[in-house]
């Protein structure tokens, strides 16, 4: 039994006979008769009461024929819907982009690009998941999202990726902090001050604590929060200093960005799992970001 045979049966019922059904299907009447006969043989039942048709000239189905026709209508409808759905996805008139991003990028890098992509593809749904770098990576591995922005350190052979951007990691200090007058800040000097850190699961926290460990120093954590604007307020009031991506510090902030000495840069990649090909909607989003870095 195949979809073509079910369509032949449905046409036979819809048009009330072999002759009209064959005309509508644009096939010869003997071909239609043979298709129905093969369907009956494959199921081991009689679907069309041919004796009744000879007596009354009206097409009549057996009980098995009526039951199969009910299933056939549902299958044909579902097939049509599936075909229309996939075609709309291929044409980017339907689909969903599920992307996970680290908090700083979600707040300071992506908003304008997301709106521009949405303007270009108004029929696509955008689902953005924002969190720590570790959470972002976990979501990608678990396939809770299809694409994610992760650090170069998180790449492995399971991922395909493109380098999206390289951003400088800077020291953020209040305008009247003792470090405000310096042009750059060595790591050893950075760890002499109270720190404002993201909570566990964020790359910046892991990076800073790892640097302290390598230098044999202790990091003095004065404040922990994942709220970027709160971090900036705490730094502005000089309760501590922190390290963020340079993009986070804006002109109207009461904080300054100081380069590390030597400068530190972070490579961020847009990635997806190799064994799970991304959809055309996801590919369109990846291409858009690469074109609008």
C-alpha positions, 0 to 999 in steps of 0.5 A, a space after each residue: 500500500 502506498 500513497 498513490 494507491 490511497 489517492 486513487 481510492 479517494 478519487 474513485 470515491 470522490 468522483 463516483 466511478 472509474 471513468 471520471 476518476 481516471 480522467 481527473 487523475 489523468 491516467 487510463 481507466 485500466 491503469 486505475 482499475 489495476 491500481 485498485 486491484 493491486 491495493 486489494 491484493 496487498 491487503 487481502 480484502 475486496 474494497 469495491 463492490 463491483 457487483 453492486 456497481 453493475 446493478 445500480 451503476 453507482 459505485 459501492 464500497 465494502 465495509 473494508 473499503 469504507 474503513 480504508 477510505 477514512 484512513 486514506 483521507 486523513 493520510 492524504 491530508 497529513 501528507 499535504 500539510 507536511 509537504 506544505 510545511 516543509 516547502 514553507 520552511 525551505 522558502 523561509 516562510 515558516 520555521 524557528 531559530 533557537 539560539 543560545 548566547 552568553 549574557 553580555 552578547 545577548 544584551 549588547 551585541 545581538 539586539 540590533 542584529 536580531 531586529 534586523 534579521 526579524 525585519 528581513 525574515 518576518 515569518 521566522 520565529 526567533 527563540 533566544 536563550 541567554 545565560 552563562 557560557 557553560 549553560 549555553 554550551 550545555 544547551 547546545 550539547 543537549 540539543 535544547 537549541 540548534 545553534 549557540 555562541 560559544 568561546 573558542 575554548 569550548 570548541 571540539 570535534 563535535 561542532 561546526 563553527 564560524 568565528 563570529 567576533 574577537 572582542 577585548 576583555 577589559 578591566 572595568 573601574 569607577 571613574 575615581 578608582 585608583 586604577 582610573 588614572 592608569 592606561 592599562 592594568 597588569 593581572 597581578 595588580 588587578 587581583 589586588 582589588 575587590 572583584 565583582 564577578 558573575 556567578 558560577 557558569 560564566 566564562 569570565 568568572 572561570 577565566 579570572 579565577 584561573 588567572 589568579 590560580 596561575 599567578 598564585 594569588 587569591 581573588 577577593 570576591 566582594 560581590 556576585 551577580 549575573 545582572 550586567 547592569 547591577 555589576 556596572 552600578 556596583 563598579 561605578 560606586 567603586 565597591 569593586 572592579 571587574 572584567 567584561 567585554 569591551 562592548 559592555 561599557 557604554 559612553 554614558 556609563 560612570 565606569 572606565 574600560 582599561 586594557 589588561 597588560 598585556 591585552 586579552 582578547 576573547 574569540 567567540 564562535 557561532 556553532 552547531 552540532 555536526 551530527 545534527 544538520 541545521 535547518 534553512 532558517 538556522 543557516 539563514 541566521 548564521 549567514 546573516 550574523 556572519 554578514 553583519 558582524 
